[in-house]
Amino acid sequence: MQIGLFIPQGWRQDLTGIDAADHWAVMDGLAQHADKGDVFDSVWVYDHFHTVPEPTTEATHEAWTLMAAFAASTSRVKLGQMCTCIAYRNPAYLAKVAASVDVISGGRAQMGIGAGWYEHEWRAYGYGFPRAGERLAALDEGVQIMRQMWETGSATLAGRHFQADGALCYPQPLQEGGVPLWIAGGGERKTLRIAAQHAAYTNFDGNPEAFAHKSQVLADHCRDLGRDFAEITRSANYNVVIGSTEAEVEDRFRWIHEHLSRTVPSRADDQVADLRNGPLVGTPEQIVEKLRELEGLGMTYAITYFAEAAYDRSGIELFEREVAPALR
């Protein structure tokens, strides 16, 4: 199983209380930790502009700026976003940005891409908020443009949502075939069909029952399109709340609740409740058992998030010592 690590960038209130002048040192320090070890295959950020679970004035660092910075500061781990919103940047321009990041990083860029969902930031930034079908149609067109840019060096498409007329992409990405596409989302009629057509990786609901169901839908689309289902790596994102004992797990939850209460006090209870319902909560033995179950369902790339990472690496280090070796 491959394992990725989300780097705190503020979106989930995970840089609260740290001076802005120190944010880069914290983020880069965690990326360096992942890069120098042998557990994490990749580091990830989210592509969002406003915090969750509600917009606040806390920092949210921009994803592709961080991609370029990590490209220069790391040397081994792959670099991804889960996931880039297709509407936030013109796809021809985005393909050019990703190609540059790929060159800077020596061929380590990944392209997580999706249709987008966070209505507040869409409207705040002037993108409107089209209905889901329109957002998915835009995703399909954008992915076509990006693939053209990376596979042929130029793109031409007269779409309803995006247009390109001989847009050039030089230098080309270093990776053969271009930057790998991670299609994120579990929409069964549209998103998973787009994934079956274009994705090297998918990313959808990581709970066992939902993962198994979405995998079957993806397999059906692959069959209909003549795509080899085995070519697609299926990934999922996981909130990890880990402790050596169940008492330590509870201590971690108490810290998370107190932390969120500083900026979003009305949402701290429901946020912690959501975390409790995730599959990767418990002792190392419990988490290993759940990941082995998920691996048996075909989930072979887990992207992990530790809410306390910017303040306390003990959870990450426990995962590295006692969980990851059991999966390798």
C-alpha positions as CSV (number, residue, x, y, z in Angstrom):
1,M,0.0,0.0,0.0
2,Q,1.2,3.5,-0.8
3,I,0.7,6.3,1.7
4,G,0.4,10.0,1.3
5,L,0.4,12.8,3.9
6,F,-1.7,16.0,3.8
7,I,0.4,19.0,4.8
8,P,-1.5,21.5,7.0
9,Q,-2.1,24.7,5.0
10,G,-4.8,26.3,7.2
11,W,-7.9,25.2,5.3
12,R,-9.1,22.9,8.1
13,Q,-8.1,25.4,10.9
14,D,-4.8,23.5,11.1
15,L,-2.4,26.5,11.4
16,T,-4.5,28.4,13.9
17,G,-2.4,30.2,16.5
18,I,0.8,30.0,14.5
19,D,2.2,33.3,13.3
20,A,1.9,33.7,9.5
21,A,5.6,34.4,9.3
22,D,6.2,30.9,10.6
23,H,3.6,29.1,8.3
24,W,6.1,28.1,5.6
25,A,8.6,26.7,8.1
26,V,5.9,24.5,9.6
27,M,4.6,23.3,6.3
28,D,8.0,22.8,4.7
29,G,9.2,21.1,7.9
30,L,6.5,18.5,7.6
31,A,7.1,18.0,3.9
32,Q,10.9,17.6,4.7
33,H,10.0,15.0,7.3
34,A,7.9,13.0,4.8
35,D,10.6,13.5,2.1
36,K,13.5,12.2,4.2
37,G,11.6,9.1,5.5
38,D,10.5,6.0,3.7
39,V,6.8,5.8,4.8
40,F,5.1,8.6,2.8
41,D,5.2,8.3,-1.0
42,S,3.6,11.7,-1.5
43,V,2.6,15.0,0.2
44,W,-0.8,16.7,-0.5
45,V,-2.7,19.9,0.0
46,Y,-6.3,21.0,-0.6
47,D,-7.3,23.4,-3.3
48,H,-9.5,25.8,-1.4
49,F,-9.5,29.5,-0.6
50,H,-11.8,29.8,2.5
51,T,-11.6,27.7,5.6
52,V,-14.0,24.9,6.7
53,P,-16.3,24.0,8.4
54,E,-17.1,27.7,7.8
55,P,-15.3,30.7,6.3
56,T,-13.1,32.5,8.8
57,T,-10.2,34.9,8.6
58,E,-7.7,32.2,9.4
59,A,-5.1,31.5,6.8
60,T,-5.7,29.2,3.8
61,H,-2.6,28.9,1.6
62,E,-3.1,28.5,-2.1
63,A,-2.5,25.0,-3.4
64,W,-0.4,25.5,-6.6
65,T,1.8,28.1,-5.0
66,L,2.6,25.4,-2.4
67,M,3.1,22.8,-5.2
68,A,5.9,25.0,-6.7
69,A,7.5,25.6,-3.3
70,F,7.5,21.9,-2.4
71,A,8.8,21.1,-5.8
72,A,11.9,23.1,-5.0
73,S,12.3,22.1,-1.3
74,T,11.8,18.3,-1.6
75,S,13.5,15.7,-3.7
76,R,11.7,12.4,-3.4
77,V,8.0,12.6,-2.5
78,K,5.4,13.1,-5.2
79,L,3.3,16.3,-5.0
80,G,-0.4,16.5,-5.2
81,Q,-3.6,18.4,-4.5
82,M,-6.8,16.7,-3.5
83,C,-8.2,18.1,-5.4
84,T,-7.8,21.0,-7.8
85,C,-11.1,22.6,-8.8
86,I,-11.4,22.7,-12.6
87,A,-13.2,26.1,-12.5
88,Y,-10.7,28.0,-10.4
89,R,-8.1,28.2,-13.2
90,N,-8.3,28.0,-17.0
91,P,-7.4,24.4,-17.8
92,A,-4.8,25.3,-20.5
93,Y,-3.2,27.6,-18.0
94,L,-3.4,25.0,-15.3
95,A,-1.8,22.4,-17.5
96,K,1.1,24.9,-18.1
97,V,1.5,25.4,-14.4
98,A,1.5,21.7,-13.7
99,A,4.1,21.1,-16.4
100,S,6.4,23.7,-14.8
101,V,6.0,22.1,-11.4
102,D,6.8,18.8,-12.9
103,V,10.0,20.1,-14.4
104,I,11.0,21.9,-11.2
105,S,10.3,18.8,-9.1
106,G,12.1,16.4,-11.5
107,G,8.9,14.6,-12.6
108,R,7.0,14.4,-9.3
109,A,3.8,16.4,-9.9
110,Q,0.4,14.8,-9.6
111,M,-2.9,16.4,-10.9
112,G,-5.8,15.8,-8.5
113,I,-8.8,17.3,-10.3
114,G,-12.5,17.6,-9.6
115,A,-15.7,19.5,-10.4
116,G,-15.7,21.5,-7.1
117,W,-18.3,21.9,-4.4
118,Y,-17.6,24.7,-1.9
119,E,-20.3,27.2,-3.0
120,H,-19.3,30.0,-0.6
121,E,-15.8,30.4,-2.1
122,W,-17.1,29.9,-5.7
123,R,-19.4,32.9,-5.3
124,A,-17.0,34.9,-3.2
125,Y,-14.4,34.7,-6.0
126,G,-16.9,35.5,-8.7
127,Y,-17.2,32.0,-10.3
128,G,-20.9,31.8,-9.8
129,F,-22.0,28.3,-8.8
130,P,-23.4,26.3,-11.8
131,R,-25.5,23.2,-11.2
132,A,-23.7,19.9,-10.7
133,G,-24.2,18.8,-14.3
134,E,-22.6,21.9,-15.7
135,R,-19.6,21.6,-13.3
136,L,-19.1,18.0,-14.4
137,A,-19.3,18.9,-18.0
138,A,-16.7,21.6,-17.4
139,L,-14.5,18.9,-15.7
140,D,-14.7,16.7,-18.8
141,E,-13.7,19.5,-21.1
142,G,-10.9,20.7,-18.9
143,V,-9.4,17.2,-18.6
144,Q,-9.5,16.8,-22.4
145,I,-7.5,20.1,-22.7
146,M,-5.0,19.1,-20.1
147,R,-4.4,15.7,-21.7
148,Q,-3.9,17.3,-25.1
149,M,-1.4,19.8,-23.7
150,W,0.7,17.1,-22.1
151,E,0.4,14.4,-24.7
152,T,0.8,16.6,-27.9
153,G,2.3,19.9,-26.7
154,S,-0.8,21.9,-27.7
155,A,-4.5,21.9,-27.2
156,T,-7.5,23.0,-29.3
157,L,-11.1,22.5,-28.1
158,A,-14.2,24.5,-28.8
159,G,-16.2,23.5,-25.7
160,R,-19.2,25.0,-24.0
161,H,-17.3,25.8,-20.9
162,F,-13.6,26.1,-22.0
163,Q,-11.9,26.9,-25.3
164,A,-8.4,26.5,-26.5
165,D,-7.0,27.3,-29.9
166,G,-3.5,26.0,-30.3
167,A,-2.4,26.6,-26.7
168,L,1.2,25.5,-26.4
169,C,2.7,23.6,-23.4
170,Y,6.4,23.9,-23.4
171,P,8.4,22.6,-21.6
172,Q,6.5,19.4,-21.6
173,P,6.1,17.5,-18.3
174,L,9.0,15.2,-17.6
175,Q,6.7,12.3,-16.9
176,E,6.0,10.1,-19.9
177,G,2.4,10.8,-20.9
178,G,2.1,13.9,-18.8
179,V,1.2,14.6,-15.2
180,P,-0.8,11.7,-13.8
181,L,-4.5,12.5,-13.4
182,W,-6.3,11.8,-10.2
183,I,-10.0,12.2,-10.8
184,A,-11.6,12.9,-7.4
185,G,-15.3,12.3,-6.6
186,G,-17.7,9.5,-6.5
187,G,-20.5,10.7,-8.8
188,E,-21.7,7.5,-10.4
189,R,-23.0,8.6,-13.8
190,K,-20.5,11.3,-14.7
191,T,-17.5,11.6,-12.4
192,L,-16.6,7.9,-12.4
193,R,-17.2,7.7,-16.1
194,I,-14.7,10.5,-16.7
195,A,-12.4,8.7,-14.4
196,A,-12.8,5.5,-16.4
197,Q,-11.9,7.4,-19.5
198,H,-8.9,9.5,-18.3
199,A,-7.7,8.7,-14.8
200,A,-4.5,7.0,-13.7
201,Y,-5.9,7.3,-10.1
202,T,-9.3,7.7,-8.5
203,N,-10.1,9.2,-5.1
204,F,-13.5,8.6,-3.5
205,D,-15.3,7.6,-0.3
206,G,-12.9,5.5,1.8
207,N,-15.4,3.8,4.1
208,P,-15.4,0.0,3.2
209,E,-19.0,-0.4,2.0
210,A,-19.0,2.8,0.0
211,F,-15.6,2.1,-1.4
212,A,-16.6,-1.3,-2.6
213,H,-19.7,0.0,-4.3
214,K,-18.0,2.9,-6.0
215,S,-15.3,0.5,-7.2
216,Q,-17.9,-1.7,-8.9
217,V,-19.4,1.3,-10.6
218,L,-16.0,2.3,-11.9
219,A,-15.4,-1.2,-13.1
220,D,-18.7,-1.2,-15.0
221,H,-17.7,2.1,-16.7
222,C,-14.3,0.7,-17.6
223,R,-16.0,-2.4,-19.1
224,D,-18.4,-0.2,-21.2
225,L,-15.5,2.0,-22.4
226,G,-13.1,-0.8,-23.1
227,R,-10.7,0.4,-20.4
228,D,-8.7,-2.1,-18.3
229,F,-10.0,-1.5,-14.7
230,A,-6.7,-2.8,-13.3
231,E,-4.9,0.2,-14.8
232,I,-6.5,2.6,-12.4
233,T,-5.2,2.9,-8.8
234,R,-8.0,3.5,-6.4
235,S,-7.2,5.9,-3.5
236,A,-9.1,7.4,-0.6
237,N,-8.4,10.2,2.0
238,Y,-8.4,9.3,5.7
239,N,-8.5,11.4,8.9
240,V,-6.1,9.6,11.3
241,V,-6.7,9.8,15.0
242,I,-4.2,7.5,16.6
243,G,-2.9,6.7,20.1
244,S,-0.9,3.9,21.7
245,T,-3.9,3.2,23.9
246,E,-7.6,4.1,23.7
247,A,-7.0,6.7,26.5
248,E,-4.5,8.4,24.2
249,V,-7.0,8.4,21.4
250,E,-9.4,10.2,23.7
251,D,-6.7,12.7,24.6
252,R,-6.3,13.4,20.9
253,F,-10.0,14.0,20.5
254,R,-10.0,16.4,23.4
255,W,-7.2,18.4,21.9
256,I,-8.9,18.6,18.6
257,H,-12.1,19.8,20.2
258,E,-10.3,22.4,22.2
259,H,-8.4,23.5,19.1
260,L,-11.5,23.9,16.9
261,S,-13.3,25.7,19.7
262,R,-10.9,28.6,19.3
263,T,-12.1,29.6,15.9
264,V,-15.3,27.7,15.1
265,P,-16.8,26.9,18.6
266,S,-20.3,26.2,17.2
267,R,-19.0,23.5,15.0
268,A,-16.4,21.8,17.2
269,D,-18.9,19.1,18.4
270,D,-20.0,18.0,15.0
271,Q,-16.5,18.1,13.6
272,V,-15.2,15.8,16.3
273,A,-18.2,13.5,15.8
274,D,-17.4,13.2,12.1
275,L,-13.8,12.3,13.0
276,R,-15.0,9.6,15.4
277,N,-17.0,8.0,12.6
278,G,-13.9,7.6,10.3
279,P,-12.3,4.2,9.7
280,L,-8.8,5.2,10.8
281,V,-9.5,5.9,14.5
282,G,-7.9,3.9,17.3
283,T,-4.7,2.2,18.3
284,P,-2.1,1.1,15.7
285,E,-3.4,-2.4,15.8
286,Q,-7.0,-1.3,15.1
287,I,-5.8,1.0,12.2
288,V,-3.7,-1.7,10.6
289,E,-6.7,-4.1,10.7
290,K,-8.9,-1.5,9.0
291,L,-6.4,-0.7,6.3
292,R,-5.9,-4.4,5.6
293,E,-9.6,-4.7,5.1
294,L,-9.6,-1.8,2.7
295,E,-6.6,-3.1,0.8
296,G,-8.6,-6.3,0.3
297,L,-11.3,-4.2,-1.4
298,G,-8.7,-2.7,-3.7
299,M,-7.8,0.6,-1.9
300,T,-4.1,0.6,-2.4
301,Y,-3.3,4.3,-1.9
302,A,-4.2,5.9,1.5
303,I,-3.8,9.7,1.8
304,T,-3.6,10.5,5.5
305,Y,-4.5,13.7,7.4
306,F,-3.5,14.3,11.0
307,A,-5.4,17.3,12.5
308,E,-2.6,18.1,15.0
309,A,0.3,17.8,12.6
310,A,1.4,21.4,12.7
311,Y,1.7,21.3,16.5
312,D,2.5,17.7,17.4
313,R,4.1,15.0,15.3
314,S,3.7,12.2,17.8
315,G,0.6,10.8,15.9
316,I,2.5,10.8,12.6
317,E,5.5,9.2,14.2
318,L,3.4,6.5,15.9
319,F,1.8,5.8,12.5
320,E,5.3,5.6,10.9
321,R,6.6,3.2,13.6
322,E,3.6,0.8,14.1
323,V,1.2,1.1,11.2
324,A,3.1,1.6,8.0
325,P,5.6,-1.3,8.5
326,A,2.6,-3.7,8.7
327,L,1.4,-2.6,5.3
328,R,4.7,-2.8,3.4
